[in-house]
């Protein structure tokens, strides 16, 4: 990045923000309950360089109830669709200070719900760019401050994919459908947690993954699997464990957040039961290139032998038109689940659940 910093380039620097156009100090927008507003509607070619948000809202779950969407070049369906907090790198509807090369948060040390949020992914467009936010809180969001900084260009950028981001959740991940008599063997990605599935030409640039640990113990024995330009076995890229894919080893080290990988949020629990964590890996130096399609997934536990609550945001660039995303989960399906409750061990439970957990969770919390 630094070697090109002195290279002179074309374009005109511009910014759209929530500044008070009357000259007073009310430098924010407000959103009524259920309201969608367009933050930026840019015509002509350009590249978004920076997005900054900070939000004042009393609802503790606003980061999952408010949805960020982006549209490029007149495409009717969004290329970005994610809850605001997860898009900026922290799940569980929480804020936490961390810094990576493309995303960061600067959280208030005295409050648990306010932060400055920054995105530095470049987002090129050839004809137009539109950014919207939808408030699905039951109350207004009284203060939404934002910057959208971009380069206005005279001609469309050549050979530039369009930025995409998509949020998924599996709550909880289902138990595996075993392939034979040995439940320790997994030779397919069929039961894996799906992080990304896309068609077109482009490159995958990473994800964050948020886990609510429902069984205690270590959640991260799952291998990552990436299939490029069609499904096959073995995958084009096959990993050795979740902490390995996210650039750590011997478990995740919660205090470590680095440029390309690390932990952006961690709330421990006793013996890791009800632990909540968000981990990230951004392929900035090593994007995964695909010509026709890509499928990125991860086992949830070894051979998918755990049923924790997983959610993720994937980031990638690709050609347009892109395939529409699946229907976005309703607001109640996006919210963090309550803590799981340990039931007495003499309750009748399936053998597979007993093996995974040792202490079954209350089935009403599924």
HELIX and SHEET records of a PDB file:
HELIX    1   1 UNK A    2  UNK A    4  5                                   3    
HELIX    2   2 UNK A   62  UNK A   65  1                                   4    
HELIX    3   3 UNK A   84  UNK A   87  1                                   4    
HELIX    4   4 UNK A  242  UNK A  245  1                                   4    
HELIX    5   5 UNK A  270  UNK A  272  5                                   3    
HELIX    6   6 UNK A  302  UNK A  304  5                                   3    
HELIX    7   7 UNK A  331  UNK A  334  1                                   4    
HELIX    8   8 UNK A  351  UNK A  357  1                                   7    
HELIX    9   9 UNK A  363  UNK A  365  5                                   3    
SHEET    1   A 3 UNK A  12  UNK A  17  0                                        
SHEET    2   A 3 UNK A 141  UNK A 152 -1                                        
SHEET    3   A 3 UNK A  29  UNK A  31 -1                                        
SHEET    1   B 6 UNK A  12  UNK A  17  0                                        
SHEET    2   B 6 UNK A 141  UNK A 152 -1                                        
SHEET    3   B 6 UNK A  46  UNK A  56 -1                                        
SHEET    4   B 6 UNK A 115  UNK A 119 -1                                        
SHEET    5   B 6 UNK A 103  UNK A 107 -1                                        
SHEET    6   B 6 UNK A  98  UNK A  99 -1                                        
SHEET    1   C 4 UNK A  12  UNK A  17  0                                        
SHEET    2   C 4 UNK A 141  UNK A 152 -1                                        
SHEET    3   C 4 UNK A  46  UNK A  56 -1                                        
SHEET    4   C 4 UNK A 123  UNK A 125 -1                                        
SHEET    1   D 9 UNK A  36  UNK A  43  0                                        
SHEET    2   D 9 UNK A 128  UNK A 135 -1                                        
SHEET    3   D 9 UNK A  66  UNK A  72 -1                                        
SHEET    4   D 9 UNK A  80  UNK A  83 -1                                        
SHEET    5   D 9 UNK A 162  UNK A 170  1                                        
SHEET    6   D 9 UNK A 309  UNK A 318 -1                                        
SHEET    7   D 9 UNK A 202  UNK A 212 -1                                        
SHEET    8   D 9 UNK A 276  UNK A 282 -1                                        
SHEET    9   D 9 UNK A 261  UNK A 267 -1                                        
SHEET    1   E 8 UNK A  36  UNK A  43  0                                        
SHEET    2   E 8 UNK A 128  UNK A 135 -1                                        
SHEET    3   E 8 UNK A  66  UNK A  72 -1                                        
SHEET    4   E 8 UNK A  80  UNK A  83 -1                                        
SHEET    5   E 8 UNK A 162  UNK A 170  1                                        
SHEET    6   E 8 UNK A 309  UNK A 318 -1                                        
SHEET    7   E 8 UNK A 202  UNK A 212 -1                                        
SHEET    8   E 8 UNK A 288  UNK A 290 -1                                        
SHEET    1   F 4 UNK A 193  UNK A 199  0                                        
SHEET    2   F 4 UNK A 293  UNK A 298 -1                                        
SHEET    3   F 4 UNK A 224  UNK A 228 -1                                        
SHEET    4   F 4 UNK A 237  UNK A 238 -1                                        
END                                                                             
